[in-house]
Structure formats: C-alpha cells, structure tokens
Amino acid sequence: AQKITQTQPGMFVQEKEAVTLDCTYDTSDPSYGLFWYKQPSSGEMIFLIYQGSYDQQNATEGRYSLNFQKARKSANLVISASQLGDSAMYFCAMREGFNNLFFGTGTRLTVIP
Amino acid sequence: ETGVTQTPRHLVMGMTNKKSLKCEQHLGHNAMYWYKQSAKKPLELMFVYNFKEQTENNSVPSRFSPECPNSSHLFLHLHTLQPEDSALYLCASSQEGTGGNYGYTFGSGTRLTVV
C-alpha cells in the first residue's frame, strides 16, 4: 500500500506568490516523522523541513512551512514568496519509528516570472 | 569535503562492463543507503547499512552488489546491467539511535546510462 501520496504531478506559481504542495500519508504507528525534500535538476535531494508526529506546532524554516493536519493525515508544504530558484521537484517522505524513509512520487513546481 | 559525496556524477556503461559507484559521507553518521530513482517512479530503497552491516536488501537483482568497508564509505558494484537499470542512483546517510530529526542527508547522485 502506498504510504505517501502526492496527488499533484505538476504545479505552477507566479513569482512572489505562495504555493501549497499536497501530501497525505498512511500509518498506524503513533511515532513517525514527515519530511520534505527539494530536488533541482542537478539531482541532489535537499532537506527542507521536518515535522514529528508528536510536535504540537507546525514546523517552519524560513519561507517553508508545513501545514500538519494529524487527524487528516496530511502534511502539506507551503512555500511563501516563490522565487525562480524554487523551480524543482518536491518530495514528501515519511519514517515510521526508526524504519526506513519512504518517498512519494513528487510534485514538479514551476515558478513563472 | 562536507556532506555526502558521490562519484562519478555521470556514468555510461555497456551491458557487459563492470563499474562501481562510490559514496563517502563526512558527517560521522552510522547508517548509509542506496536509492534508485527512475523516471516517473518513487525513489526505491535498494540497500541499507547500519554500523557497516547490511540490514536490508529490497529484492535487488544480484547484478547490483553493495560494499560498505567502513561507516564513511559505501560502494555499489555493477556488472552485466540491463538498459532498464539506467537511472539516478542516490546515496544517503543518517545518524541512527538518536532522538529528534532523523532524516537522511543525500549526495548529488550518479546518473547511470546503460547502453
């Protein structure tokens, strides 16, 4: 069964606007971590933000914030004030306990000047 | 050097060749991973090493052979590959057994083309 679902294969956003990338997950483990990674065309997977299942506050890192809706099992990434350099693939990932990291299929974000 | 370094960045090999991918991490992590990323597919976890011991092999064909001589180095030996093995191969490391953010740090990948 798919543990991480990203339903948006591609998204477009105007420069300086905000964009939300969707991610839903499936787990019965009470302890898990949710991650977002950015993959530019160069190939490297760049860690953006982390949310633990027990964290009370939504995670934020600069222009990135994670909208964590635990009851809905969603962990959407919000990028504010989009920049041209934000154009890339974005992957949502999850670790259950200390099990391995599993990824969704990704969303390709294109920022339009 | 910092982070996770992978060499080579690009590799073209024939189906009868033997080659190796190298990964080195400078983070003092105790676990290392190989992932395969094919077009339009989720990242596939191939191998996991914890403290140099292989703890997972996700039904990977024997033409892929991993080696972890120490906690900082990880190799993927390739032989008699098929064209469908063409992909981006990503190495990652993590520090296991500690609390908090236990995400993986990735290298830039090796883009492999089998001809």
Interface residues (C-beta under 8 A of the other chain):
Chain A: I4 G33 F35 Y37 S42 G43 E44 M45 I46 F47 Y50 G52 F91 R95 F98 N100 L101 F102 F103 G104 T105 G106
Chain B: Y33 K40 K41 P42 L43 L45 V48 E56 L88 L90 A92 E96 G97 N101 Y102 G103 Y104 T105 F106 G107 S108 G109 R111
